[in-house]
Amino acid sequence: MDELPQRIRSQRARARAVRGYVEKQLWTELDQHIAAVRAQASSPGPLDSPGPAAPAGLAGPVASAGSAGSAAPAGSAGLEELETLVRTADELRACEEQNLWMGDRARVGIHRALGRLRRCASSAALLERVPPELTRACGFARAMISRVHHSEWIPILPPPGADPDTDAFRRAFGDEPTLPLRHMLLETEMVRRRIGILVADAAGDPRCHEAFVTIAGARGYVGAPLMPSGRVIGFLHADRRGQDHPVTQDDLDNIVLFAEHVGLLYERAVFAEELQHRRARLQAAQLALARDLDAVSDAELRLQLPPTPEDDPEEEEDHRDSTPPPGRIALLSTREREVLDLIVAGETNSGIARELVLGEQTVKTHVAHVLRKLGATSRAEAAARYLRMRGR
């Protein structure tokens, strides 16, 4: 029975060499071993059971000496059992301490990896850096990140030549592989239940995708969903291929923690990029408006009389100041000109609706008509053209 602590000591050394964890099932074996040693130590030995009565003539010192001499082997056996019990208890404590130390080291590694990922310049750079940072932080041999779009699982592959296994995967499924999330697939369960997965025997688990077994050659792996807003948008997978050590529940806990924070970092990066894109569009619109306003201010001012009714018979009926200038503005209705005047004044659709006592949807319709009739693509361009046409 003393071979169990020795076997676990060897496995503990291998786990320490690859920054892995001692499997919890080995602790169960140690507990069972301790219970068996205690049971053996407490069971009655051959001399503890009552034997035949000694003859009357031998009932003196000889019988006592024989009893004392026979008790020595039993005491020696009890001492050996006690030593085995102590060694086993020491090994159990060593396993617990090693796993605690590895867990602390992994959490520190995850914290530092997230700090480096936070400094990525873009969301694309973040996705590229996630797999190597995961392996570096948690001691995995390989890691992969994937996108999820509706019912499709899309692995994000590194450039050709970066990894032989990835190149084999690319030859089998193409440069942009798309794998269906079939029923009973473990990845489908990740999407549906939003939980991580631990696969101890990939070849023997029918829920594993065949690519992991036949192409990637994974014996066991862990996976976790990326879901920054509650919806699964991707996966992280990792294994310990070539390390002669299995993945454990602690590995699953680490990748789930890492995936949770990576999802938040990716969401933050995407929002920052969208904000930057919209800021650039706004700045471009402001520059276009500034150029139009400069063109209006630099336009040549001509001193001329307004056309008389004889010159323009179509305007004989109305000589009010509200008569629109000739050109495209003449195509606008009275209400559309009112809307356009408020656009020039900087009012929003809601402000125009309040000013003219209209519904906001009606204002949007008028604005669309104004843009179409003036041949403008934006409110700013319409305002600039209107001012230029009126000679302001």
N, C-alpha and C positions, 0 to 999 in steps of 0.2 A: 504493500500500500504506500510505501514511502516514495514510489516512483512518480506519483501525481505531483507533489510539490516541485520535483525536479523538472518535470515536463512543463509545468506552468512557468517556472523560472526561465526556461529556455524561450517560451513564447513571449514572456514579458520583455526579455532582452531584444527579441526581434521587433516587437512593437515600439520599443524605445528607439531603435535604430531608424525607423521610418516615421517617427512622430505619430504613431498610431496608438490605439487604446486596447487594453486587455478586454477580451470579450466577457460580458457579464455572465454567460453560461459557465465559464470556468470558475467564477466565484461560487456558483451553485455546486459545482463538483467539489470545491474545497470545503464548503459547508457540509456536504454529505460525507466527505472523507473524515472530517472532524467528528461528526456524529458516529460514524462507524468505529473510529478509534476509541471514543468514549464508551460505546457499547461493549467493545471487546475488553476494555479495561475493567468494566464493572461486572462482567459475566463471571460466575463462580468457576474457579479452576478445579483440576482433578483432586487436589488436596483439601479443597474447601467442602467437598461432599463427604458426608459421614461414611466411614468404611467399617469393616468388621472389627469387633472388639478385640483388643489385644489380650493374649493369655495372661492369667493372673501373675505368672512368674515374670513376665516382661513389662509389667505395669509400672516399673520404676524408672530410673534414670535412662536406661537404654531406649525405652519408648520415647522419652522426651528428646533425647539426642537425635533419634531417627526423624522425629518431626521437625526439629530445627534444621537438620541437614537437608531435608527435602524442601523446605520453604525457600531456600536460596534461589533456585531456578525461577520460581514464581515471582520473587521480588525483582530479579533481573528482567523478566519479561515485562513487568509493570513499568520499570524504568524506561525500557525501550519504547513502550507505547506512549509514555509521557513525553519523551523527547520527540517522537513523531508528531504528537499533538502540538507541541510548541513550534516545531518547524512549519507545520501547516498553518498555524495561526499567524506566524510571522510572514509567510508568503501571502496570506489573505490581506494582511495589513499593507504589505508592500504593493500589491495590486491596486488597492484603493488609493494609496498615496501617489502612485505613478499616474493613474488616471486623473486625479485631481490636478497634478502638476501639468500634465498634457493639456487638460482643459483650460487652465489658466494661460498657458502659452498660446493656445489657439485663439483665445479671446483677445489677447494682446495683438496677435498677428492680424486678426480681423479688423480690429480698431485701426491699426496702422495702414492696412490695405484700403479701408474706406477713406482714410485721409488722403491717400494718393489718388484714388478714383475721384474724389471731390474736386481735384485740381485739373481734371481732364478738360480740354478746350471745347469739346463738343460731345453730343450724345453718341455719335459714331465712334469717336475715340474711346469713350467710356465702355461701349460694348466690346471693343477690341481688347481692352485691358482687363476685363472681368475674369476670363478663364485663367490667365497666368497669375493674377492676384489671388484667386481662390486657391490654386494649388500651393502657392507660396505661403499663404496664411494658415492653411489647415493640413498641409503635408500630403495632399493627394498626389497621385501620379499623373492624372489627366483630368481635364475639366472641359465642359462644352456649354455654350449658351445657345438658346433657340428662341425663335419668335413663335407666337401662337396667333393665328388669324382665323377667326370663325372655327371651322372644324379641321384646320390644317396646322401641322407642326412643321416649322421651317428651321432646321439647324443653320446657324451662322458659322460658316467654315472659314478658317484662316487661309491665307494665300497658298497656291499650289507650291509644294516642296517644303512647306513648314513642318509637316508631320506625315510619316508614312501611312498611319492609320486613317488620317483625314483624306489623303490622296486616294486610298482604296475606297473610302466612302464616296468620294467625288466620282470615281469611275463607275460606281454602282448606281448612283442616284443623280449624277449631274452636278454642275457648279452651283446651282440654286435648288437643292433638293426640297421637295414638298412631300411630307408623309401624312397620310390621312389619320386622323384620330379615331381609330376604329373602336367599336364596342369591346369592352373587357381589356383594352390596352391600359397599362399602368399609367401612361401619360394622360389618357382620357380620365382616369380616376383623379389625377392631380387637378385637372380643370374642373371636374364636377364637384369634388369634395374640398378642394383648396388645401391639400395637405402634402407633406413630403412623403417620399417612398424610400424603403430600404429593401434591396434585393440581395439576398445571400447567395443564391444559386441561379444565375441568369439562364444557364442552359436548361435547367429543370423547371423553370417557371414559364408556363405558356402565355402569361400576360406580358412578357417582355417582347419588345420589337426584335425581329430576327436580325436587324442590322447590328445590334449590340453584341449578339452572340457570334454570328457568322463573319462579320466584317471587323468590328471593333475588338472582338476577342475578350469581352468583359466577363469575368467570373462572377463578380458582384459589384453593385454600384449603388449610389444614393442620388436622389433627385429632389428638387424643391421648386415650387412655382414662384414666378415673379408677378406680384399683384399689388402695385402701389395704391390703387384706388378700389380694391376689392374685386376687380376683374382680372383674371389670369391673362397676362400679355406675353408670357414667355416661361422658359424652364432653365434651370441649372442642373447639370449632371456632373458627377465626379466618381472616380474609382481609384483603386490602388493596384492597378495592373503592374506586374513586375516587382512588387514589393514583398511578395511572399507573406502577405498579411491581409486578412479580410476587412471589409468595412463593418463598422459597428453602429450602435445606436448613438453613440457620442458623435460620430461622423455625420449622421443624419441631423442631429441637433445643430451642429456647426454650419452645415450648408443651408439649413432653414434660416438661421440667424443672418447669415451672409446675404441670402436672397432677399430677405425682408428689407434690409438697408439698401441693397443695390437697386431694388425697385423704386425706392424713394429718391435715390440719387438720379436715376434715369428720368423720372418724372420731373424733377427739378431742372435737369439739363434741357429737356424738351420745352418746358415752359419758358426758360430763359432764351432759347433760340427763337421761339415764336414771338416773344416780346421784342427781341432785337429786330426780327423781320418786320414786324408792324411799325416799329419806330423808324426803320429805314424807309418804309413806304410813306409814312407821314412826313418825314423830312423831304422826300422827293416831291410830294404834293405841295409842301410849303415853298420849295424852291421854284416849282412851276408857277405858283401863284405870284411869287415875288417877281419872276421874269415878266409875267403878263402885266402886273401893275407898273413895272418899269417901262414897258412898251407903251402903256397908256399915258404915263406922265411925260414920256419923251415924244409923244405924237405931235405933229405939226398943228398949231392952232390957226385956223383960218377965219378971217372976218367976213361973213357973208350973211345976206338976208335969208330968212326962211322962205321957202317956196310960196308963191301966191296961189290963190285958187285957179287963176288962169293958167299958171304953169303946171299945176297938178290937179286936174278936175276931179280926180277920185276923192279928194279930201275937202271938197266944197262943203259937205254936210257937217263937218265937225272941225272947228278951229280952236278947240280948247287946248290948254297946255298939256293935257294928258295924251295928245296925239303921239303915237310911238314913232321913233325915227324910222326912215325907210330901211329896207333889207329884211333880215330874218326876224327882227323884233316885230315887224308888222304881222307876222304869222301868229303871234301870241294873243290869246284872249285877254280881256281886262283882268280876270281873276289870276291868270298865269303871270301877268306883269306884276300884280300885287305880290304874288308869291316870290317872283324873281327879285323885286325890290327888297324884300325881307331877307332873302338869301344873301344879297349884297351887304345888307346890314349885319350879317353874321348870325342870324337866327337859326336855330335848329328846327327840325320838323315839328317837335312839340311846341316850340315857341311860336312858330308860324300858325299852328293850329289854334293856340290861345289867342293870338292877335286877330286872326280872321274869323274866329268862332267856327272852326271847321273840325271835322274828325281827322285824326292823324293819318289814317289810311288815305283819306281824300287828298291830304297835302302831299303824301308820297306819290299819288297819281299825277298831281299837277307838276311836281318836280320832274317826274319821268317825262312828261310832255314837253316841259321847258328844255330839258337836256336834248331831247330828240329834235326839237324845232331849231335849236341853236347849233346843233351838230357838236355838242360838247359831251365829254366822257365823265366829267365830275362837276360838282357844285362850284368848285373854285374856278374851273375853266369857264363855266357858264357865266359866273360873276364877272370875270375878266373880259369876256367877249361883250357882255352887256354894257360894261363901262366904256369899252372901246367904241362900240357902235353909237353910243350916245355922245361921244366926244368929250367925256369927262377926264 
